[in-house]
Amino acid sequence: MSKSAILSILLPTILFINISIAQEFKNDLVEVPSALFINNEVMHISLKYSNKDIKKETNDSTFITTFLKFKDEEQNWDSLEVRLRKRGNFRLKNCYFVPIKVKIKKKEGNNTLFEGHKNLKLVLPCLLQKESNDNILKEYLAYKLYEIVSPFHFKSKLVHLSYEEIRGKNTKDHELFAILIEDDKNVAKRLGGKVLDIKAHPLNQVPLECVRNSFFQYMIGNTDYSTAYQHNIKLIFLEKTIIPVPYDFDMCGLVNTSYATVSQINNEKLSIDNVKQRIYRGFERDPKIFDDVRLEFLENRSAILGAIKECELLFENRGEYISTVEYIEEFFEVLISDRKFEKEIVSRVRKN
């Protein structure tokens, strides 16, 4: 039986999933430990390759082979052979650096911090700007904040990348912040599910997780996603349910890059002018779920602000740290106020 036929049988039952079932997922999750993501310490890595070659228009099977050098738990330098290729569309056309897919052979990763990871994403700054490292830091924070919000998330690692860019016979050195992000198949394996590669309407996905995701996207001021079209969302099929897991947050108001624009999903023009403005994009749900998720976020307020505080000294511009805290506090002002919560979130839900 095909995937679509199986899902046509399963999806009607998914509509009736309630909060208690989703809560059971949260309680029963047993994560597979990974040495790479075991702590939040900044990892030092080094790469050497041609940025020009990596950006060439090639197919997904074309890779550049190089060595990834890294500091292990004892801060000793080690290395392994990796293959790199570009990924992403917008950044490829608009950025100096592009996000990278890192492929690691099993025998290379064995007995290193990278054991168990055949594929990783490496997110670099977009442009050669003074605020680029702070932008990467804020995007990394978005990943860490979602770890607090939901048990269904991508693991991420902030790295200090020493990048030696090959320019013909010469090289140029860059010292950058970057983010290592686990592959979606690793996410699914860690959660005990599988990656779902076909579209599924948000109303056929676990209601609690959809609302958590929608609140989170509103908190960070992100419109550059779609659970229906799997745009910057991966779907995990777990225990006959569909769970959305978000990624790629560089276009959100929290990060506020110089190139960020308000997204138009499926050619739909939104009623905001810049990414710092928030607009709720979630669908209509049982009001009790909204109340429960609202309470969850309020209870997690200290943890969320604490995660940002932990990165305070990593900001190169003190003003960027302050504006990050203020932006998140504005979100909690909406949750605290019954009037604002009704006006900005409840009354803005999508009907279809």
C-alpha positions in Angstrom: 0.0 0.0 0.0 1.4 3.5 -0.9 2.2 6.2 1.7 -0.7 8.3 0.5 -3.2 5.4 0.8 -2.0 4.6 4.3 -2.3 8.3 5.3 -5.8 8.6 3.8 -6.8 5.9 6.3 -4.9 7.4 9.3 -5.6 11.1 8.9 -9.3 11.2 9.8 -8.4 9.6 13.2 -5.7 12.1 13.8 -8.2 14.9 13.9 -9.5 13.6 17.3 -6.1 13.5 19.0 -6.3 15.5 22.3 -3.9 17.2 24.6 -3.6 14.2 26.9 -2.1 12.0 24.1 0.4 14.7 23.1 1.3 15.1 26.7 2.0 11.4 26.9 4.6 11.8 24.1 6.4 14.5 26.2 6.5 12.2 29.3 7.6 9.1 27.4 10.4 10.5 25.2 13.7 8.8 25.8 16.4 10.7 23.9 19.3 9.0 22.3 22.4 10.8 23.8 24.7 12.5 21.3 28.1 13.7 22.4 27.9 16.5 19.9 24.9 18.1 21.5 25.4 17.0 25.1 26.0 20.6 26.3 25.7 24.2 25.2 29.4 25.1 25.2 30.7 26.8 22.1 32.6 24.3 19.9 35.7 25.3 17.9 35.9 24.0 14.4 38.0 24.8 11.3 37.3 24.3 7.6 39.1 25.1 4.3 37.3 25.2 1.0 36.5 27.5 -1.9 33.3 29.5 -1.3 33.1 30.1 -5.0 33.2 26.4 -5.8 30.6 25.6 -3.1 28.2 28.1 -4.6 28.4 26.7 -8.2 25.1 25.5 -9.6 25.4 21.7 -9.3 23.1 18.9 -8.4 22.6 17.5 -4.9 25.1 14.7 -5.5 28.1 17.0 -6.1 30.3 17.5 -3.0 33.6 19.1 -2.1 35.9 16.9 0.0 37.8 18.5 2.8 38.8 18.0 6.5 36.7 19.3 9.4 39.0 20.1 12.3 37.5 20.3 15.8 38.3 20.6 19.5 37.2 17.5 21.5 36.0 17.4 25.1 39.6 17.9 26.4 40.1 20.8 24.0 42.5 18.9 21.8 42.4 19.3 18.1 41.1 16.4 16.1 39.9 16.1 12.5 37.8 13.9 10.1 37.2 13.9 6.4 33.9 15.4 5.3 32.0 16.2 2.1 30.3 19.5 1.7 27.7 20.9 -0.6 25.5 24.0 -0.6 21.9 24.0 0.5 19.1 26.6 0.4 17.8 28.8 -2.3 17.4 32.3 -1.0 20.8 32.5 0.7 22.5 31.0 -2.4 21.3 34.0 -4.5 21.6 36.7 -1.8 24.4 35.8 0.5 28.2 35.8 0.5 28.2 32.6 2.6 25.7 29.8 2.0 24.4 27.1 4.4 26.3 23.9 4.0 25.3 20.3 4.2 28.0 18.2 5.9 28.2 14.5 5.0 30.3 12.2 7.3 31.1 8.6 6.6 30.3 6.3 9.5 33.9 5.1 9.9 35.1 8.7 10.0 32.6 9.7 12.7 33.2 6.7 14.9 34.8 7.4 18.3 34.5 11.2 17.8 32.0 13.8 18.9 30.3 13.3 15.5 29.6 9.6 16.0 26.0 8.8 14.9 25.7 11.8 12.5 26.0 11.0 8.8 24.5 14.4 7.8 24.6 17.8 9.5 23.6 21.3 8.5 26.1 24.1 9.0 24.5 27.5 9.0 26.9 30.4 8.4 26.3 34.2 8.4 24.8 35.5 5.2 26.9 38.6 4.6 30.2 40.1 5.5 28.8 42.5 8.0 29.7 43.6 11.5 26.4 42.3 12.9 26.7 38.9 11.2 27.9 37.0 14.3 25.2 38.4 16.5 22.6 37.4 13.8 23.9 33.8 14.0 23.8 33.9 17.7 20.2 35.0 17.7 19.2 32.4 15.2 20.9 29.8 17.4 18.9 31.1 20.4 15.7 30.5 18.4 16.6 26.8 18.2 17.4 26.7 22.0 14.1 28.5 22.9 12.1 25.9 20.9 13.9 23.2 22.9 12.3 24.8 26.0 8.9 25.1 24.3 8.6 21.6 22.8 10.2 18.1 23.2 10.0 17.8 19.4 12.9 19.9 18.1 16.2 20.0 16.2 19.3 19.8 18.3 21.8 22.6 17.6 25.3 23.6 18.5 26.9 27.0 18.4 30.4 26.8 16.9 33.3 29.2 16.4 34.3 28.6 12.9 37.8 29.4 11.6 37.2 29.4 7.9 40.1 29.5 5.4 38.5 30.6 2.2 40.4 29.4 -0.9 40.6 32.2 -3.5 42.6 30.8 -6.4 46.2 30.7 -5.3 45.5 32.7 -2.2 43.4 32.3 0.9 41.3 34.6 3.2 40.7 33.9 6.8 37.3 34.4 8.5 36.4 34.0 12.2 32.7 33.3 12.3 29.9 32.1 14.5 28.0 29.2 12.8 25.4 26.6 13.9 25.6 22.9 13.5 22.1 21.4 13.3 21.2 17.7 13.4 19.7 16.0 10.3 15.9 15.5 10.3 16.4 11.7 10.1 18.4 11.9 13.4 15.5 14.0 14.9 13.0 11.3 13.9 15.2 8.5 15.2 15.8 10.3 18.5 12.0 10.7 18.9 11.2 7.2 17.8 9.4 8.2 14.6 10.0 8.8 10.9 10.3 11.8 8.6 7.0 12.3 6.7 7.8 13.5 3.1 4.2 14.3 2.0 2.0 17.3 2.7 -0.5 17.1 5.6 -2.9 19.9 6.5 -2.1 21.5 9.9 -5.6 20.4 11.1 -4.5 16.8 10.6 -1.4 17.4 12.9 -1.2 17.1 16.7 -3.2 20.1 17.9 -1.1 20.8 21.0 2.2 20.7 19.0 0.7 22.9 16.3 -0.3 25.5 18.8 3.0 25.4 20.6 4.7 25.9 17.2 2.4 28.8 16.3 2.9 30.5 19.6 6.7 30.1 19.2 6.7 31.5 15.7 4.6 34.5 17.0 7.1 34.9 19.8 10.1 35.2 17.5 8.2 37.2 14.9 8.5 34.6 12.1 6.2 34.3 9.1 8.7 32.4 6.9 7.2 29.0 7.5 4.2 26.8 6.5 3.1 23.6 8.2 0.8 22.9 5.3 3.5 23.2 2.6 6.4 22.0 4.8 8.2 25.3 4.3 10.9 25.5 7.1 8.9 22.7 8.8 9.7 19.0 9.0 6.9 16.6 9.8 7.5 13.6 12.0 5.2 10.6 11.9 5.1 9.2 15.4 2.6 6.7 16.9 0.1 7.3 14.0 0.3 11.1 14.5 1.9 14.0 12.7 4.1 16.4 14.5 5.5 19.7 13.1 9.2 20.5 13.9 10.4 24.0 12.8 13.8 25.2 11.6 15.5 28.0 9.7 14.7 31.2 11.6 17.0 33.8 9.9 13.9 35.8 8.5 12.3 36.3 11.9 12.0 39.5 13.8 14.1 38.2 16.7 17.1 37.8 14.4 16.2 40.8 12.3 18.8 40.4 9.5 19.4 43.3 7.1 18.0 41.1 4.3 14.9 39.8 6.1 11.6 40.5 4.4 8.0 39.6 5.3 7.2 36.2 3.7 4.4 35.5 1.4 3.4 31.8 1.7 1.4 30.6 -1.4 1.3 34.2 -2.7 -0.6 35.4 0.3 0.2 39.0 1.3 0.4 39.6 5.0 -0.8 42.7 6.9 2.6 43.6 8.3 5.3 45.8 6.8 8.5 44.5 8.5 9.7 41.3 10.3 9.8 43.0 13.7 6.0 43.2 13.7 4.2 40.1 14.9 1.2 38.4 13.4 -0.3 35.1 14.6 -0.5 32.5 11.8 -1.9 29.5 13.6 -5.3 27.8 12.9 -8.4 27.8 15.0 -8.3 25.1 17.8 -10.1 24.1 21.0 -9.9 27.2 23.3 -8.6 25.0 26.1 -5.4 24.3 24.1 -4.8 28.0 23.7 -5.2 28.5 27.4 -2.9 25.5 28.2 -0.2 26.7 25.8 -0.5 30.2 27.1 0.1 28.9 30.6 3.0 26.8 29.4 4.8 29.7 27.9 4.2 31.9 31.0 5.6 29.1 33.2 8.6 28.9 30.9 9.3 32.6 30.9 12.2 32.4 33.3 13.7 29.5 31.4 13.4 31.4 28.1 14.9 34.6 29.4 17.5 32.5 31.2 18.6 30.9 27.9 19.1 34.3 26.4 21.0 35.5 29.5 23.4 32.6 29.2 24.5 33.9 25.8 24.8 37.6 26.9 28.6 37.7 26.9 28.7 36.1 23.4 27.1 39.2 21.8 29.5 41.5 20.1 27.1 44.4 20.3 25.6 45.0 23.7 22.6 46.7 22.1 21.7 43.5 20.2 21.5 41.6 23.4 19.3 44.2 25.0 16.9 44.4 22.0 16.7 40.6 22.0 15.5 40.5 25.6 13.1 43.4 25.0 11.6 41.7 21.9 10.8 38.5 23.9 9.5 40.5 26.8 7.0 42.2 24.5 5.7 38.8 23.6 5.1 38.0 27.3 3.3 41.3 27.7 0.7 40.0 25.2 0.3 36.7 27.1 0.0 38.4 30.5 -2.8 40.7 29.3 -6.2 39.1 28.7 -7.1 41.9 26.3 -3.9 41.8 24.3 -4.0 38.0 24.2 -7.6 38.0 22.8 -6.8 40.8 20.3 -3.4 39.7 19.0 -3.7 35.9 19.1 -7.2 34.4 19.7 -9.0 36.8 17.3 -6.3 36.3 14.6 -6.6 32.5 14.2 -6.9 31.2 10.7 -10.1 29.4 9.7 -8.8 27.6 6.7 
